[in-house]
Amino acid sequence: MLRLINLLRLCAGILALACGPRAQAIEVRFVPVAEGVYAHVGDRGPRTAENEGLNANIGLVVTPGGAVLIDSGATLQSARQIAEAAAKVTPQPIRWVVNTGGQDHRWLGNGYFKAQGAEVIAHADAEADMKNRGNDHLVALRATLGAKADGTVPTLPTRWLAGNDRRLELGGVVFEFKHRGGAHTPGDTMVWLPQKNVLFTGDVVYVDRMLGVLPVSDTKRWLDTFAVIEQLNPALLVPGHGSVTTVATAQADTQAYLLALRAHMKKAVDDGVDVSAAVKSFNAAPFMRLLNAAELMPGNASRTYLELERE
């Protein structure tokens, strides 16, 4: 119990860093969450020139056999800053880069790390999504970041994982990859560190801020993936967005919202209610406490309705 309390105190420090005043240039900083396990907590708002598109969390795991990076950032420039921040934590070279999904800040920094000799790993279900949306991501980033996106080239992983569960080991540290057919994006995969009792969820979990249901999202499989979190019951979660957290907070900020959305939209579809009326009648009040809720809620509701129609 004392160890968990100390870890939660560290997490509070991470949140303070994430929410505190920012300079005009992003500062990537890895803070410890467990022995040999670190997290950079990104901005919780939208992509901006100031945060260089890196409004997401990045992980770092240090092993005797080398370091493992969890996600590579949104641009070549942010990838370089991630690498510099990692070098302040450990002299170990980054051996593996894991892309937890197909969203831009999960993988558009791959090219930098691949050039440094790292093996880039993702689930095979991410491949088509990365190929289909990579250039669109880059166009949008250039519109927001301008020259800060220069040099960024969508670079695919070099190793594709298949199946629901894969186990790899580096330097005696076990990495278990958990995939259930996608969530926020088709390739969403969680990274479980059983020896550390820490789970990197990628965009399966959002806390503090509203999640986004995209045209490529699958809310049914999203909930299937979330069920794995409950089965593992980790001491700490590093979510895709928001402060390092616990299962209970993830349930409140992610799972409860997805369950409510799906239940409401299923009833609307079954009752023949049109999408506009269904969106307007959804009770969003319990979730308006989350950042960005007002902007994201209507799109989330309409896309979930369309998904339930297809089911």
Phi, psi and omega in degrees: 000317179300321179298318180294320179298316179297321178295320179294327175295320176299320181296323177298323177295321177298316180297320179298320177296319183292328187262351184286179182300144181245143168281176182291336176257142180294144174245114176272126182220123178268126181244138183291139174241343175198172181298118180077007183236131186225158177219140165258122178264116183279172176304149182262357178267197181285173175292134179221167175297326182292319180268003174056032178078000184265065178261050183210164180272147179233141181246158177217128178237125182257125178235163176298341180263005182131173182261153177237126179261132177260099182082150194244003179093173189268342185214169173301317183294316179291327176298319178297320179292324176297316179297319179295321178293321178296322181294337176285339181269320186210145173279353181296137175291153176281108182274318181236145168238123180256125173266114183279355178183187186259010177282151190309312185286358175273338191211350184288351172272004184305321186302321180298312185286327176298321179294337178273000176098007180284148171273130183254125190240137174205168176282146182300333180291349177276343190300307182298320180297317178297317180293321183287324189248352185304311180292325176296318176304314185293321177299315180295320179295320179297323179296327181270318189263340183062231185295341180293346176265358183301141177086352181281127179230124177304118185236118185286155174303160179258350180221124182252129177267149179235159177086178183281321187224129176228145180238126175232159182223138176221124178057033179082358178262129183270133175241121177248128183258126185243118182226135180229035175094008176110171180202256174301319172227162185300332184265007185306125184222135178264151181243113184257129177250088187297328180287339181257346183061037180233139179237125169269116188267348191056211186278018171288331181234130169241133170232158181073330183227161182287136174287167178240125173267115183263168172302333180267359182286161176222101186289332177294311179291331176303313179291326174298320179292320180298327179300330177295323178301315181294324178292319180288322180050059182293155175294321181221145173243136166260104184284173175291326180218138178103178186290154174303139198212189179243169179300319183300318179291322176298321177298319183289320187267337182242299187298314183298322180293315179297319178298317180294317179300311183294319180296316181294314184288328176296316179296320179297315178297314181298326182272359180076022177282135182286163189298320182298314179293323180295319179295316182293329184271355178292132180279094183274351188308317182296346187245001181289349175292341183280140178301146177069010185297315184300322182284323189267336187302312183300315179295320177301316183294315183292322180290326177292322175302311181297324177296315179296327176298318181292327180291000000 
